[in-house]
Amino acid sequence: MPATRKTKRKVAAKKTTSEVSTLFQSTPKKFGIGKDLPAKRDLTRFVRWPKYVRLQRQKRVLQQRLKVPPSVNQFTRTLDKNTATQVFKLMDKHAPETKKEKKQRLLEAAKAKVDGEKAAPAQKPCVVKYGLKHITALVEQKKALLVLIAHDVEPLELVIWLPALCRKMGVPYAIIKGKARLGQVVGKKTATAVAFTDVRKEDRAEFGKIVETIKVNFLDRYDELRKQWGGGRMGQKSNARKLKKEKAIAQESLPITA
């Protein structure tokens, strides 16, 4: 047999440290005192929140965990976003006059009186009504066309009876988010409830559609909503513990095979 030649593989020569490029050098960070700053982390869990924030969160968790009676639970079912947007647009058109507008109106009336001109007869303003006592009287007299109740009134006892009164008097009502937005319409910090007693001629068709939607969602469903309890939703840890316990019981009840 002919002799075979053994081929040797050429191995690339390793570069020495002097031959390595020094253009990009590794500079690891050092997080000692007075050195590099550590990367930003989410410190939400470590923040000491103000007491009112903690109370808000604890209250929300408790309302999820405990059984909530229907009269309280109904305030969690608010008007949908699209309808609420339409309602607030309509309320902005029927907002009460501001202090600046009132001052201007009185100045014009005084100027007309000084000039000896006959003052124009004052027309009844077509605006939304606010104030809990005022709205209660309007509902009792059946003068209110639509009542909007804030969902986050504190204490809730102030308005908890209002849906039942509206239903008894046959006045359409809706629970809406929230008291600050209602207050903004009437020029106050907050407002518990707002009522329409009259609507401008050009807005009556739109108002009629909104009232029909609200009737279907609230007034017609009153008997259903007054039976729906809330709460009873447990957290992740409790659910996991419950599932583990159920699995253990199921495992114990299995028949033992020989």
C-alpha positions in Angstrom: 0.0 0.0 0.0 1.2 3.5 -0.8 2.3 5.5 2.2 -0.2 8.2 3.2 1.0 11.7 4.1 -0.1 13.0 7.5 -1.5 16.5 7.1 -0.9 18.9 9.9 -3.6 21.4 10.7 -2.5 25.0 10.8 -3.4 26.5 14.2 -3.9 30.3 14.2 -1.3 31.9 16.4 -2.8 33.5 19.5 -2.5 37.2 19.7 -0.4 38.5 22.5 -1.7 41.3 24.8 0.5 43.8 23.0 -1.3 42.9 19.7 -4.9 43.2 21.0 -6.6 46.5 20.0 -6.9 48.9 22.9 -9.6 51.1 21.3 -12.5 49.6 23.3 -11.6 48.6 26.8 -13.9 47.0 29.3 -14.6 49.3 32.2 -16.9 47.5 34.7 -18.9 49.8 37.1 -18.2 49.8 40.8 -21.1 50.6 43.0 -19.1 51.4 46.2 -19.7 54.5 48.3 -18.9 57.6 46.3 -18.6 55.6 43.0 -21.0 54.7 40.2 -24.8 55.2 40.8 -26.9 52.1 40.7 -29.6 51.7 38.0 -33.0 53.1 38.7 -35.4 50.6 40.3 -39.2 50.6 40.9 -39.4 51.6 44.6 -43.2 51.7 44.8 -43.2 48.9 47.3 -40.8 50.8 49.6 -42.6 54.1 49.6 -44.3 55.3 52.7 -47.5 56.6 51.2 -49.6 59.3 52.9 -52.3 58.1 55.2 -55.2 59.2 53.0 -53.7 57.1 50.1 -53.3 54.1 52.3 -56.9 54.4 53.6 -58.2 54.7 50.0 -56.3 51.5 49.0 -57.4 49.6 52.1 -61.0 50.6 51.6 -60.9 49.4 47.9 -59.4 46.1 48.9 -61.9 45.6 51.7 -64.8 46.3 49.3 -63.4 43.5 47.0 -63.0 41.0 49.9 -66.1 41.5 52.0 -69.7 40.9 51.0 -71.1 44.2 49.9 -74.9 44.8 50.2 -76.8 45.7 47.0 -77.6 49.2 48.1 -73.9 50.0 48.3 -72.8 47.7 45.4 -75.0 49.7 42.9 -72.6 52.6 43.2 -69.9 50.5 41.5 -72.0 50.1 38.3 -71.5 53.5 36.7 -72.6 54.9 33.3 -70.5 53.7 30.4 -67.8 56.0 29.0 -69.4 57.0 25.7 -72.8 58.0 27.3 -71.0 59.8 30.1 -69.0 61.9 27.6 -72.3 62.9 25.8 -73.9 63.8 29.2 -70.9 66.0 30.2 -71.0 67.8 26.9 -74.7 68.5 27.4 -74.1 69.6 31.0 -71.4 72.0 29.8 -74.0 73.7 27.6 -76.3 74.0 30.5 -73.7 75.1 33.1 -74.7 77.8 35.6 -73.3 81.3 35.0 -69.9 82.0 36.5 -69.1 84.9 38.8 -67.6 86.8 36.0 -70.6 86.4 33.7 -73.0 87.4 36.6 -70.9 90.6 37.2 -71.0 91.4 33.5 -74.8 90.9 33.4 -75.4 93.1 36.5 -73.1 95.8 35.1 -75.0 95.9 31.8 -78.4 96.1 33.7 -77.1 98.9 35.8 -75.7 100.8 32.8 -79.1 100.5 31.0 -80.9 101.8 34.1 -78.5 104.8 34.3 -79.1 105.6 30.6 -82.8 105.5 31.2 -83.3 102.5 28.8 -86.0 99.9 29.5 -84.4 96.8 30.9 -85.0 93.6 28.9 -87.3 91.2 30.8 -85.2 88.6 32.6 -85.6 85.1 31.1 -85.5 82.0 33.3 -82.0 80.5 33.0 -81.9 77.0 31.4 -79.2 75.5 33.6 -78.5 72.3 35.6 -79.4 72.3 39.3 -77.1 71.1 42.1 -77.2 70.8 45.9 -78.6 67.7 47.6 -81.6 69.3 49.3 -82.5 71.2 46.2 -82.4 68.0 44.0 -84.4 66.0 46.6 -87.1 68.7 46.5 -87.1 68.6 42.7 -87.4 64.8 42.6 -90.2 64.8 45.1 -92.1 67.5 43.1 -91.3 65.4 39.9 -89.7 68.5 38.3 -86.4 66.8 37.6 -86.0 65.3 34.1 -82.8 63.5 34.8 -80.7 63.0 38.0 -77.0 62.3 37.9 -75.4 60.9 41.1 -71.6 60.8 41.8 -70.3 57.3 42.5 -67.6 58.4 45.0 -69.5 60.4 47.6 -68.0 60.2 51.1 -69.8 59.2 53.3 -72.1 57.2 51.0 -75.1 57.5 53.3 -75.6 61.0 51.9 -76.9 59.7 48.6 -77.5 56.0 49.2 -81.3 56.6 49.4 -81.5 58.8 46.2 -81.8 56.0 43.6 -84.7 54.5 45.5 -86.4 57.9 45.7 -85.9 58.4 41.9 -87.3 55.0 41.2 -90.4 55.6 43.4 -91.1 59.0 41.7 -90.3 57.6 38.2 -87.5 60.0 37.6 -84.6 58.7 35.4 -81.3 58.6 37.3 -77.7 57.5 36.6 -74.6 56.9 38.7 -71.7 58.6 37.1 -68.0 59.1 37.7 -67.3 61.3 39.7 -68.0 64.1 42.2 -65.0 66.2 41.1 -66.2 66.2 37.4 -69.8 67.1 38.5 -68.4 69.9 40.7 -66.3 71.2 37.7 -69.6 71.7 35.7 -71.3 73.8 38.4 -68.2 75.7 39.5 -67.5 74.0 42.8 -64.8 71.6 44.0 -67.3 68.7 44.2 -71.0 68.0 43.7 -72.8 65.0 45.0 -75.6 65.1 42.4 -76.8 67.2 39.5 -80.3 67.4 37.9 -81.8 68.6 34.6 -85.1 70.4 35.0 -85.2 72.0 31.5 -83.3 71.6 28.2 -82.7 74.0 25.4 -84.8 73.5 22.3 -81.8 72.6 20.0 -80.6 69.9 22.5 -83.9 68.1 23.2 -83.5 65.3 20.7 -80.0 64.4 22.0 -81.3 64.7 25.6 -84.1 62.3 24.8 -81.7 59.7 23.4 -79.5 59.9 26.5 -82.5 59.5 28.8 -83.7 56.4 26.9 -80.2 54.8 27.3 -80.1 55.7 31.0 -83.6 54.3 31.6 -82.6 50.9 30.0 -79.4 50.7 32.1 -80.6 51.9 35.5 -84.4 52.6 36.0 -85.6 49.5 34.1 -83.0 47.3 35.8 -83.6 48.5 39.4 -85.2 45.3 40.6 -82.3 43.3 39.2 -79.6 45.6 40.7 -81.2 45.7 44.1 -80.6 41.9 44.4 -76.9 41.8 43.3 -74.4 41.6 46.1 -70.8 42.7 45.6 -67.4 41.7 46.9 -66.3 38.2 47.8 -63.3 38.3 45.5 -60.2 37.0 47.2 -56.6 37.8 46.5 -54.0 35.7 44.6 -52.5 34.3 47.8 -55.8 33.3 49.2 -56.9 31.7 45.9 -53.6 29.7 45.7 -54.0 28.5 49.3 -57.6 27.5 48.6 -56.6 25.6 45.4 -53.8 23.8 47.3 -56.2 22.7 50.0 -58.7 21.5 47.5 -56.0 19.4 45.7 -54.9 17.9 49.0 -58.5 16.9 49.9 -59.0 15.4 46.5 -55.8 13.5 46.8 -56.8 12.0 50.2 -60.2 11.0 48.8 -58.7 8.9 46.0 -59.1 5.1 46.5 -55.9 3.3 47.5 -54.8 0.7 45.0 -53.0 -2.4 46.1 
